[in-house]
C-alpha cells in the first residue's frame, strides 16, 4: 500500500524510497516485529482470560515426557493469530497490493491458519490433545494446496514458470512437469505444513527455525525477480517475485516478535493456527520462486522432524521396535537428557547452517 506513495515522487523526491524492494522489506520486518511486541501482551491476556489453554498430554500418552512438560499446562495457545495478524498488516502496508504473488502467498497462508484455528479450538473444547481428525486436516490442506496450484498454473503470467521444476547443482536445471506440477505442489505444501506442525513441540523451536528459512526464500525471491542476477546465477527469472521478498521479511519479523513471548518458558504457544500457516507460507514461497527441491536442504530441521515420525511409525509397525526414544526427534533428545533450551538452540544452529548451505548452492552449478 505504501508503495503507491512513490507515485508522488515528482512532488516530493524522498518518496521515491518506497519504490525500492530492499527498503520495503526491511521496514516490513521491523514493523511486524515491533507491532508483535506491542500487541503481544494484550493478545496473551485475552487468550488467558478466555481460558484458551493448551491441553497437555498425560503420562498414559507420553510417559516420562509428561514430567518434563507438566508445567506448560494452561499456557494459552492460538498465538499464531498474533503472527497472522502482524503478517497481514505488514504485507498490506509494505507490499505492492497489485502484485499477483502477494495474494497467492497471503490468502492460502491465512486459510491454513484458519484450519489450524479450528483444530486448536476443537482441542480446547474437548480438553484433549487431539483436535479435528487427521483426515479432515489433510483434506483441508489438500484443498488449499490445490487452490494455490491452480492459481499459478492458470494465471497467464505464472503458468509457464509453474510448469517447470528447477533442479539445484546443475547448469541445465529445468524439468518440465506440465500438469503433474499440481500434484507436486500439493505434496510440497501439505508436507511442509505438517513438518512445521510436528516441529512445534518445544518453546521457540518452530518460530526460531522458521526465521532463517523465510529469509533465505526472501533473498531468492529478490534474485530471481531481476534479470541480471537471475541470468548470472543461472536461475529461471520470475518477474514480480520481488514482492515475495517483502512478504518473507514480514513473516520473519512476525516470527521473531512472537519468539519474544514464545521462548522458554513460553507465555504463549502458536498452536496449529501458527504452525500450519507458517509451513504453508514457506512451501508457497519455495514454489513461487521455483526452488522447491532446495526446501529439503534449507528446511533440513523440518525434514528431520517429519522423517523421525515416519521412521518411528514404520519401524514399530514392522518390527514392534522403536528407533527413537520418542518422536518427533526433538523429544528423543529431551529424553536422552538434553535440556529443552539446549535442544531448541542446537536446532536453531542447524537451521542456520542448512540455510547457508542452501545459499552456497547458488555457486555450485
N, C-alpha and C positions, 0 to 999 in steps of 0.2 A: 504493500500500500504506500509506504513512504517513498518507494522508488519513483512514484509519479511526481514527487516534488522536483525531481531533476528536470522536468519539463519547463520549470520556471528559471532555469539556469541563466537564460539570457537577461532576465530581470535582476537576478542576484546570483553572481558567479559561483559562490561557495556551495550552492545547492547541487552542483554537478557531482559532488561526492557521493550522492545517492545512486549514481549510475554504477559505481564500482561494486562488483560482487564481493571482493575481499572485505571492503568496509562493512557492507551489509551483513556478511557472515559473522564478522567479529562482533558487531553490535547485536545481532540476533542471539549469539551465545551469551554475551554479557547481560543483555536484558532478561533473557529467560532464567539465567542463574540468579540474578538479583530479585526478579519477580517471585521465583520459587521460594527464596529465603524470606521474602516479605510476607507472602500469603501462607507459607507452610504452617506456622504456629496456629493460625486461625483454622486451617483445614484439619489439623490434627485434633484441636479442641472439639471441632464439630463431629468428627468421626468418633471421638471418645464419648461425647455426650449422647450420640445416637447408639452407643454400645455396639459398634461395628468391629468387635474384637476378632482377631484371627483364631479359629479353632485349632488347637494343638493336638496332634496325635498322641494317644496314650501308650502305655507300656505294652499293651497287647498288640500294637501295630509296629512300634519302632524299638521295642526292648530298651536297652541302656541309653539310647539316644534321648528318650523321654526325660531322663535325669538331667541331661545337658541343656535341653531346651524348655524345661518346665517353667522357667521364669518368664518366658515370652508370652505365656497365656494372657489373653486380654489386650495385648498390644493391637491398636487399631490397624485395620487393613484397608484396602481400596485406595492406598496412597497414590496409585497410578493415576487417579483422577487429577492430582496435582501436576504430574508430568504432562498429561494430555492437555490440560487447560493452558499450561505455560507454553507448550509446544505450539498449540493452535494460535495463541496470541502472538508469539514470536514470528511464526511463519506468515501470518496475515499482515503483520506490520512491516516486516523486512523483506519478504519475497515479492516478486512481481506476481500479482494475483491473476494476470492474464496468461500465466505460464501453465501449459498442459501438465508438465511433470509434477508441479506442485500439488495439483489436485489428485493425480494418480497416487502420490505418496501419502498425502494427508488424509483423504477420505477413508481409504482402507485401514489406515492406522487407527483412526477413531472408531471404525466399525469393529475392529479386533478388540479395541479397548472396551467397547460396549459388550461384546461377547464375554470378555473376561469379567466385566462387572456383574453380569448375570450369574456367572459361575461363583464369584465371590459372595454375592448376596444369597445364593442358594446354600452355600456352606454355612453362612452365619444364621440363616433362618432355620436350617435343620440342625445346627450345632454339631456339624460333622466336618471332617477334613475332606470329604468328597462332595463336590458340587453337582453340576449337571453331568450327565453320563458322557463317557468318552466318545460315544457315537454322535451325540448331539454337538459336542465341541468340535469334533473333526468335521462334521457336516457344515457347521458354520464357517470354519476356516476354509474349507474347500470352496464354498460358495463365494466368499470374499476374494479368494485367490483367483477363481475363475473370472470374476469381475475385473480384476487387475489385468489378467492375461488378455481378455477380450478387448479391453480398452486400448492396450498397447498394440495388439495385432490388427485392430480395425481402424485405428486413427491413421490418417494419411501420412502424417509427419513422423510417426514412430513405427509403422508397420514393417518396413524393410529391416530396420535395425533389430527389431524384436525377434525376427525370424532367424537371426544369425547368432551363434554361440561363439564367444571368443575364448580361445584356449591359451592360458599363460605359458610362458617359456618358449614359445615358437614364433618365428618371424611371420610365417604364413599361418595365421592363427584363427581363422574363421571357419566354423562348421555350420552349414545351412540346416536348420531344423524344420522349417516350414511350420505347419500347424501342430507338429509334435511339441513345439515350444510351449503350447498351452499346458500340456501335461507336465512339462518340465517346470514351468512357473509354479504350478500348484505344489509340486514336490518341494521346491525351494522355499516357498512361503510357509507352507504348513510345517515343514521340517524345522526351519529356523525359528518359527514362532514357538513351537513346542520345546525346542532345545533351550531357548532363553527361559522359558517357563520352568524347565527342570533345573536350570542353574539357580533360579531364585529360591534358594533354601537356607541361605545364611545372610546375616546382616551386611548389606552393602555389596554382596557378591555380584548380583546381576547388573545393578546400576553402574558399579565401577567397571565391570568388564565391557559394558555397552559403550562407554565413552570413547576408548581408542578405536573401536570398530567403526563407530559413526564418523569420527574424524577422518579415518582412513578413506571411507567412501565419499566423504565431502571433498577430500583432496582429489580423488579420482574423478568425481563429477566435474570439478573445475578443469582438470587436464583434458578430459575427452570432449569438453564443450568448445575448446579452442583449436582451430585448425593447425596452428604451428606446433603446439605441444603434442597434439594427438598424432600428427604426422611424424614428428621426431621420435616419439616413444612407440611408434608402430601400433597405435590404438585406433579402433574404429571411432570416428568422430560422431558425437551425439549432440547436435545443435539444440540449445535450450536447456541442457542438463545443468548449466551453471547455477540455476536456481535451487537445485538439489544440494548445492554446497551450503546455501543459506539454511535450507531445511535441516541438513545434517548438523550444522552448528547450533541451531535452535534446540534440536534433540539432545545434543551433547550438553549444552548449558542446562537444560531441564533435568537431565540425569545427574549432573554434578550438584545442582541445587537440592535435588531430592536426597542425594547421598549425604548431605549435611545432616539430615534428620534420620537417615536410614543406617548410618554407620553404627557399629557396636558400642553400646547397647541401643538397638533401634527404638526410636519413638513411634515409628510407623512402618508398615510393610507396604510394598507396592501391590501385592496380590496379583492375580491373573489379569486384573484391569491394566496393570502396567506391563507385566512380562510378555503377555501375548501381543500387545501393541508394539512394544519395543522390538521384539523378534520379527514381527511382520514388517515394521518400518525398515529394519536393516536388510531384510530379504528384498524388499521392493527397491531399495537403493541399489543393491547389487544387480538386480535385473535391469533397472533403467540405465545404468552405466555399462552394462554388458560384461560384468565381472562376477558372474555367479559362481564359477568354479573357484575363484580366489577366496570365496567365503569359507571354504573348507580350511584354508590356511589362516586367514585373518581371524575368523571366528573359531580358532582351534579349541579354545576353552569350552565353547558351547558344543562343539563336536565331541570332545572328550566326555562331557556330561551325558549327552544323548547316547553315545556308544556304550558307556558304562551300564546304562539301564538296559539297553538291548542285549548286551552280552550277559548281564546278570540273569535276565529273564530266560534267555535261550539256554544258558548253562543249567539253570535249575530245572527247566522242563525236560532237558535231555539227559542230565546226569544226576539230578537231585542234589547237586553241589553248587555252592556259590563261589564266584571268582573274587568278589569284593566283600568286605565285612558288611557293607550296605551300599546301595546305590540310590541316587547319583553319587559319583565318585567323591564329591566334597564331604559327604557323610562318612565315607570309608576312612578318609584321613582323620576326621574327628575321632572316630572310634579307635584309631591307631595311636591316639594321644596328642595330636596336634590341637592347639587351641583354635577357637573359632576365628580369632583375629589373624593367626598365622596362616590358616587355610585361605582366608579371603585375600590377604596381602600377596601371598605367593601366587595365587591365581591371577591377581591383577598384573603382577610382574610377567607371568606367562602371556597374558593377553597383549601387553605392550610389545613383548618380543615377537609374537605372531604378527602384529601389525607392522613392525619394522621389516620382518621377512617379506610380508606382502608388498611393501613399498620397494624392496630390493628386486622383486620380480620385474619391475619396470626396465631394469638394465640387463635382465637375463633373458635375452631373446635372440 
